[in-house]
Amino acid sequence: MTATAPARTRPRALAFVALTKPRIIELLLITTVPTMVVAEGGVPSIWLMVATVVGGTLAAGGANAFNMYIDRDIDRLMERTKGRPLVTGEVTPNEALVFAFAIEIAAFAWLWGFVNLLSAVLAVSATLFYVFVYTMWLKRTSTRNIVIGGAAGAVPVLVGWSSVTNELDWPPVVLFAIIFYWTPPHFWALAIRYKDDYQAADVPMLPAVASLRTTASRIVWYTVLLWALTLLFGPVADMGITYYVAAVVLGGVFLGLAIQVFRKPEPALAMRLFGWSITYVTLLFGAMAADEIVRNGF
């Protein structure tokens, strides 16, 4: 039986903004700007940072709007997503599709015109991967959906690096791997809380099809890999003591919370881990930028 969508009265403009999933975009930008600082060896020009952030926001917003258009059937079945604009009827499917295409095209044109072609191609490639590989294929067919699909969310670090250097190198590759391995424990922790939602929508997110202990075990192992990668980034990018201390301490807290979830896999502890995972990536990348600025100045 289909769940009834709640009525919404927010302004139309805000409904279109909601299509872009602003809170997810915030996370992407948290990783982009510090990456630019490391690539520059200091603070890049304000204009370049603004141009990259604007282009990245448009690209990610377009990807998320496509995702909502495709997933509108299952979004109405899930408690977490039933207030989305396409479910409530605030935005029609055709409007959402046109909007998604429009801002994605604008993102490519903006990045190509004001940043560089490599950054534009990387940003749009992330959208294509997110839409076709994750949303249209893996999300509804594989328990490894978020593992592989999470690669799209790791591309902004590549965009940030290429915006400064117009090329890629080993440091952004390791940063890509850091976000890639951060995504599963981050999202699985949330999915533990909403596993009934995924079961109702027949989406094989890991906690919905495996035991919570199995999910928690994988969270621990991915966190260990994540921690190792953050330590590897130090010598690869020639980071200083500020970054190393942050990577060790933040990773230790992350692993400690993951082990707590493994010992007692319940929603409350999982949501505590989810909340920390957001704080973790914010502080880690903040420490990365601070380390670069302190050692090399503006």
C-alpha positions in Angstrom: 0.0 0.0 0.0 1.4 3.4 -1.0 2.1 5.9 1.8 0.3 9.2 1.7 2.6 12.1 1.1 2.3 15.1 3.5 1.2 18.4 2.1 3.8 21.1 2.0 3.4 24.9 1.7 7.0 26.1 1.3 7.6 28.6 -1.5 8.1 27.1 -5.0 11.7 28.4 -5.1 12.5 26.5 -1.9 11.0 23.4 -3.3 13.4 23.5 -6.3 16.3 24.2 -3.9 15.2 21.1 -1.9 15.6 19.0 -5.2 19.4 19.7 -5.0 19.7 18.2 -1.5 21.6 21.2 0.0 22.8 19.4 3.1 24.6 16.8 0.9 26.1 19.6 -1.2 27.5 21.2 2.0 29.5 18.0 2.7 30.9 18.0 -0.8 32.1 21.6 -0.5 33.7 20.8 2.8 36.1 18.6 1.0 36.6 20.7 -2.1 37.9 24.0 -0.6 40.6 22.4 1.7 41.7 20.2 -1.3 42.2 23.5 -3.2 44.3 24.9 -0.4 46.6 21.8 -0.4 46.9 21.9 -4.1 47.9 25.6 -4.0 50.2 25.2 -1.1 48.3 28.1 0.5 45.1 29.9 -0.1 44.0 30.1 -3.8 42.5 33.2 -5.2 39.1 34.0 -3.8 37.6 34.1 -7.3 38.9 30.6 -8.1 37.4 29.3 -4.9 34.1 30.9 -5.5 34.0 29.8 -9.2 34.8 26.2 -8.2 32.3 26.1 -5.4 29.5 27.6 -7.6 30.3 25.1 -10.4 30.5 22.2 -7.9 27.2 23.2 -6.3 25.4 23.3 -9.6 26.8 20.0 -10.7 26.0 18.2 -7.4 22.6 19.9 -7.4 21.8 18.6 -10.8 22.9 15.1 -9.9 20.6 15.1 -6.8 17.7 16.5 -8.8 18.1 13.6 -11.3 18.2 11.2 -8.3 14.9 12.6 -6.9 13.3 12.3 -10.3 14.3 8.7 -10.8 13.6 7.7 -7.2 10.2 9.4 -6.7 8.4 6.0 -6.7 10.4 4.7 -3.7 10.8 8.0 -2.0 7.0 8.1 -1.2 7.4 4.7 0.5 10.1 5.8 2.9 9.6 7.9 6.1 12.9 9.7 5.6 12.1 10.8 2.1 8.3 11.2 1.8 8.6 15.0 2.3 10.6 15.5 -0.9 9.1 17.9 -3.5 8.3 15.3 -6.1 6.4 13.2 -3.5 4.5 16.1 -2.1 3.6 17.4 -5.5 5.2 20.8 -5.1 7.3 20.1 -8.2 6.1 18.0 -11.2 8.4 15.3 -12.6 8.8 17.2 -15.9 9.7 20.4 -14.0 12.3 18.4 -12.0 13.8 16.9 -15.1 14.1 20.2 -16.9 15.6 21.8 -13.8 18.2 19.0 -13.4 19.3 19.3 -17.0 19.4 23.0 -16.9 21.7 23.3 -13.8 23.9 20.4 -14.9 24.5 22.1 -18.3 25.1 25.4 -16.5 27.6 23.6 -14.2 29.6 22.3 -17.1 29.6 25.7 -18.9 30.5 27.6 -15.8 33.4 25.3 -14.8 34.7 25.2 -18.3 34.4 29.0 -18.7 35.7 30.1 -15.3 37.8 27.2 -14.0 39.1 24.7 -16.6 37.8 22.0 -18.9 39.3 19.1 -16.7 37.3 20.3 -13.7 34.1 20.6 -15.8 34.5 17.1 -17.2 35.2 15.6 -13.8 32.1 17.3 -12.3 29.8 16.1 -15.0 31.3 12.6 -15.0 30.4 12.3 -11.3 26.8 13.2 -12.2 26.7 10.5 -14.9 28.2 7.9 -12.5 25.7 8.9 -9.7 22.7 8.8 -12.0 23.4 5.8 -14.2 25.6 3.5 -12.1 24.3 4.2 -8.6 20.7 5.5 -8.9 19.5 3.6 -12.0 21.5 0.3 -11.4 23.2 -0.5 -8.2 20.8 1.2 -5.7 18.0 -1.2 -6.4 20.0 -4.3 -7.3 23.1 -4.7 -5.1 24.0 -4.6 -1.4 27.3 -3.0 -2.6 25.3 0.0 -3.9 26.7 2.6 -1.7 30.2 1.1 -1.7 30.6 1.5 -5.5 28.1 4.4 -5.9 29.9 6.4 -3.3 32.7 7.1 -5.8 30.5 9.9 -7.2 30.7 11.7 -3.9 34.5 11.4 -3.9 35.0 13.3 -7.2 34.7 16.8 -5.7 38.3 16.4 -4.3 39.5 15.7 -7.8 37.6 18.8 -9.0 39.1 20.9 -6.2 42.6 19.7 -7.1 42.3 20.1 -10.8 40.8 23.6 -10.5 44.1 24.8 -9.1 46.6 22.6 -11.0 44.7 21.7 -14.2 45.9 18.1 -13.7 45.7 15.2 -11.3 48.4 13.6 -9.1 48.7 11.1 -6.3 47.5 13.3 -3.5 44.0 13.8 -5.0 43.9 10.1 -5.8 44.5 9.3 -2.1 41.9 11.9 -1.1 39.4 10.3 -3.5 40.1 7.0 -1.8 39.6 8.6 1.7 36.1 9.8 0.7 35.4 6.6 -1.1 36.0 4.5 2.1 34.4 7.1 4.4 31.1 6.9 2.5 30.0 3.3 3.4 30.4 3.6 7.2 28.9 7.0 7.1 25.9 5.9 5.1 25.4 2.4 6.7 25.2 4.1 10.1 22.3 6.1 8.8 20.8 3.1 7.1 20.7 1.1 10.3 18.4 3.8 11.7 16.2 3.6 8.6 16.5 -0.1 7.6 12.7 -0.5 7.8 12.4 2.3 5.2 14.7 0.4 2.8 12.9 -2.8 3.4 9.5 -1.2 2.7 10.9 0.2 -0.6 12.7 -3.0 -1.5 16.1 -1.3 -1.7 18.9 -3.7 -0.8 20.8 -1.3 1.4 23.1 -3.5 3.6 21.3 -3.1 6.9 17.9 -4.0 5.2 19.1 -7.3 3.9 21.9 -8.4 6.3 22.1 -8.6 10.1 23.0 -5.5 12.0 26.1 -7.3 13.3 27.2 -8.0 9.8 26.7 -4.4 8.9 28.5 -3.2 12.0 31.4 -5.5 11.2 31.8 -4.0 7.7 31.6 -0.5 9.2 34.6 -1.4 11.4 36.7 -2.7 8.6 36.0 0.2 6.3 36.8 2.6 9.1 40.2 0.8 9.6 40.9 1.2 5.9 39.8 4.9 6.1 42.1 5.5 9.0 45.0 3.9 7.2 44.4 6.1 4.1 44.3 9.3 6.0 47.7 8.4 7.5 49.0 7.5 4.0 47.9 10.9 2.8 50.4 12.6 5.1 53.6 11.5 3.3 52.0 11.5 -0.1 51.0 15.2 0.2 54.0 16.1 2.4 51.7 17.2 5.3 52.9 18.6 8.6 52.3 17.7 12.3 48.9 19.4 12.5 47.5 17.1 10.0 49.1 14.0 11.4 47.8 14.7 14.9 44.3 15.3 13.6 44.3 12.2 11.4 45.4 10.0 14.3 43.0 11.4 16.9 40.0 11.8 14.6 40.5 8.3 13.1 40.8 6.8 16.6 37.5 8.3 17.7 35.8 7.2 14.5 37.1 3.6 15.1 36.1 3.7 18.7 32.5 4.6 17.9 32.4 2.0 15.1 33.5 -0.7 17.6 30.7 0.5 19.9 28.2 -0.1 17.2 29.7 -3.5 16.5 29.3 -4.5 20.2 25.8 -3.1 20.4 24.3 -2.6 16.9 21.3 -0.4 17.7 19.9 2.7 16.0 20.9 5.2 18.8 24.6 4.3 18.6 24.5 4.1 14.8 23.1 7.6 14.6 25.8 8.8 17.0 28.4 7.3 14.6 26.6 9.0 11.7 26.7 12.4 13.4 30.4 11.9 14.2 31.2 10.9 10.6 30.1 14.3 9.4 32.1 16.0 12.1 35.0 13.8 11.3 35.3 14.7 7.6 34.8 18.4 8.4 37.6 18.4 11.0 39.9 16.3 9.0 39.8 18.4 5.9 39.8 21.6 8.1 43.0 20.3 9.7 44.4 19.6 6.3 43.8 23.2 5.1 45.0 24.6 8.5 48.2 22.6 8.3 49.0 23.9 4.8 48.3 27.5 5.7 50.3 27.4 8.9 53.3 25.9 7.2 53.3 27.9 4.0 51.3 31.0 4.8 48.8 32.6 2.4 
